[in-house]
C-alpha cells in the first residue's frame, strides 16, 4: 500500500492529521453503524477494536501467559530462543498477545524481517504512537498498540535503535515493552546455524 512507499509517507501522514481525514473517518464510521442489514466487512474500525492483551488469543500450551506478562512488565531483554518459541507457539503477530515491531528503515526491511513482525521505522515512532487510533491504522496497516495491554517487542538490525524505541515507548506511557537486543542480524545468523 502507499504507506509502505517512503515517498508517500509524508503526504499520507499530513492527510491522516487533516480535518478532511477525520471527517471522512467519522462519516464512514457513522454510515457503517446505520447499516443494520449487512454488516461492514473487516473495516479499519473493526480491526482497531481488537486488543493485543494476553487473553486475545489461545496460544499453544508451551507458552505460560502468566510468566509472559511478568516478563513484559519487568522489561527483560528477549533472547533468540524465547523469540523463536513465541513465534512457533503462534502468540506473536497482529491481534495476538505479542506484537513484534521492526524499527528499521524501509530500505532495510525490504531485505527481510522476522516472521510475524510489523514495521514502524524509528524516525516515525514517537509521532506514530501519538496518532489517534484510526489515523495510526490508516498509515501503518495494523491497529495502534494499547499503552496498558499490548506486549511489544522491538528489534532493529543490531540492537541500538530497538533500545531507543523501547525508551521512546516507555516515555509515552507504554507499560509492556521488551527489546530483542540480538535483533535481525542475530536472528538471521541463528536461522543459518539451525539449517546446517
Helices and strands as residue ranges (DSSP letters): G 2-4, H 6-17, H 19-34, H 44-48, H 65-74, H 80-88, E 98-102, H 106-109, E 118-119, H 122-130, H 133-140, E 151-155, H 160-171, E 177-179, H 183-195
